[in-house]
Amino acid sequence: MKLVVTLEQDETGMYVVECPAIPGCISQGQTETEALANIQEAITACLETRLSQGMPLTIETREIEVAV
C-alpha cells in the first residue's frame, strides 16, 4: 500500500509528518529520514487499530491546486 504524507519543519526544527488518508495519523522526527521512518510505524499501528475496530482503513483524499 502506498500513501501520501505531508512533511514540514516546525519552528523548533522538528520534522512533522502526517498521513491525511488516516485521520489522526501523525508523527515527527529530528530529521526527515527519522520522521519518515516514524510515520511508517505510525501508519502500521493506525491501520491495525482501524482494522481491529472495524473502521475503514483510510478515507478518500484528493489533492487540488487552488490559485491565490
C-alpha positions in Angstrom: 0.0 0.0 0.0 1.3 3.5 -0.9 0.0 6.5 1.0 0.8 10.2 0.6 2.2 12.0 3.6 2.9 15.7 4.2 6.2 16.7 5.7 7.1 20.1 7.2 9.7 21.5 9.5 8.2 23.3 12.5 9.5 26.4 14.3 11.7 24.2 16.7 13.4 22.4 13.8 11.5 19.1 14.2 10.0 17.5 11.1 6.3 16.8 11.4 4.8 14.2 9.1 1.1 13.4 8.7 -0.9 10.9 6.6 -4.1 12.7 5.5 -5.8 9.5 4.4 -5.7 8.2 8.0 -7.3 10.7 10.4 -5.0 11.4 13.4 -2.0 9.6 12.0 0.9 12.0 12.7 4.5 11.6 13.8 7.7 13.6 13.9 11.5 13.3 14.0 14.6 15.3 14.3 15.5 14.6 10.6 13.4 14.0 7.5 14.7 10.4 7.5 13.7 9.8 11.1 10.3 11.4 10.6 9.5 9.3 7.6 10.6 6.1 9.4 8.4 7.1 12.4 5.3 7.7 10.2 5.7 4.3 8.6 5.5 2.8 12.1 2.5 5.1 13.0 0.7 4.1 9.8 1.1 0.5 10.5 -0.2 1.0 14.1 -3.1 3.1 12.9 -4.1 0.6 10.2 -4.0 -2.3 12.7 -6.2 -0.3 15.1 -8.7 0.7 12.5 -8.9 -2.9 11.2 -9.5 -4.3 14.7 -12.2 -1.7 15.3 -14.0 -2.5 12.0 -13.3 1.0 10.7 -12.4 1.8 7.1 -8.6 1.7 6.8 -8.4 5.0 5.0 -10.6 7.9 3.9 -10.7 9.4 0.4 -8.4 12.3 -0.1 -7.8 14.4 -3.1 -5.0 16.9 -4.0 -6.4 20.0 -5.6 -4.4 23.1 -6.7 -6.0 26.4 -5.8 -4.9 29.7 -7.3 -4.5 32.6 -4.9 
